[in-house]
Amino acid sequence: MERPKTEHTQGSLLFGEKAISASPLLKFTRILNPPSGLWLESTKYYFVELIGISVAKKRLNVSSSLFASPGTIIDSGPVVTRLPTAAYKALRTAFQQEMLHCPSIPPPPPEKLLDTCYNLKGCGGRNITLPEIALHFVGEVDVSLHPSGILWVYEGRTQACLAFTGKSHPSHVAIIGNR
């Protein structure tokens, strides 16, 4: 998968022989067969083996098994990434510790999913420094998220919320959203 140059450009995802490259910079992780008995039409989704997350280059102390049951999918529809509750709480705590320089605010009224929001004017405005968030996959594949994949920005770019939340039920899959 190519990383977009800016948040307004598109990348690409290649499968099979087209994805093979001689470049030593490319790394690969496998697409998994969907688990049987899921509540969703699993043939429409790409299941991946997420094994961990880092915030500011520090690996969160969560078991990789959290992401395996019932699985993790990549879905370009939702803008928010939904994680197992324990993984989300660890990510939120680590992110908040790295964002102490920014004043926290309540989420905007229509937003019920996101609970970690900031007033960007109070922390440097457009020059804000975000902690790096990296997703770790099987095969030593680490994906550092673009800032647009970390924060959901609103109110004329003066306020933003962490674009992650916990899964609504333990039986639901974890979802890596398109932010």
PyMOL commands that set and color helices and strands:
alter all, ss='L'
color gray80, all
select helices_A, chain A and resi 16-19+42-44+65-68+85-98+120-123+125-127+147-149
alter helices_A, ss='H'
color red, helices_A
select strands_A, chain A and resi 31-32+46-48+50-55+58-59+72-74+81-83+104-105+117-119+133-137+141-144+151-154+159-162+164-166+174-176
alter strands_A, ss='S'
color yellow, strands_A
deselect
rebuild
show_as cartoon
